[in-house]
């Protein structure tokens, strides 16, 4: 257990020592601040409190998903391209521990950015509006935490796919391109699959990965059932990780 934690710490150091992460973080904070200033000065938006602003700022969350895809795309493949994988796997370490540490470090990165967005939106909202309204308004916080959790589940499915593609093909470019196309054209893919065969769309996991539809009253695909969507998500989550583990276990480190 201690060795896994040490590996995760090392992987986090690799992630955060690269300037791109701090550029991502700065961009996220500045965008959230700019959004707050716009909301504060445009009266037609009718933003009256910190809580209302926080509920709007969650629309920035797809940006975190994109950042996480970028991190996931090369966290494995870069080790091979730089040749550092030999240093990792020639040590007395089991391969699954190396892979798990990379995967968890990637998720911790996404979780950290999610918490930063949540905290920053609250801080910006408090500074610009200051008023903390009644208890009913404050209950919005618990609802937003649920929305963040549901968005995080959606994020996990995309970055797990990216992680798998990076591990299997050792190409960060391929992993980013496929994941980004899937993320940006998901709705069109669902329409195409539904036109070919409704069952294809029904079992397309990314038609179900955004669970917020079950809680915000918006329409779900084909009148989806929460239990069915969760089953598909869990199945593909396990499948993607098993493929990553199998390929990484069999990979020749001389590649």
Secondary structure, DSSP 8 states (H G I E B T S, - for coil): -HHHHHHHHHHHHHHHTSHHHHHHHHHHHHHHHHHHHHHHH-GGG---SHHHHHHHHGGGHHHHHHHHHHHHHHTTHHHHHHTTHHHHHTSS--HHHHHHHHHHHHHHHHHHHHHHHHHHHHHHHHHHH-----HHHHTHHHHHHHHHHHHHHHHHHHHHHHHHHHHHH--HHHHHHHHHHHHHSHHHHHHHHHHH-HHHHHT-GGGTS-TTHHHH----GGG--HHHHHHHHHHHHHHHHHHHHHHHHH--TT-
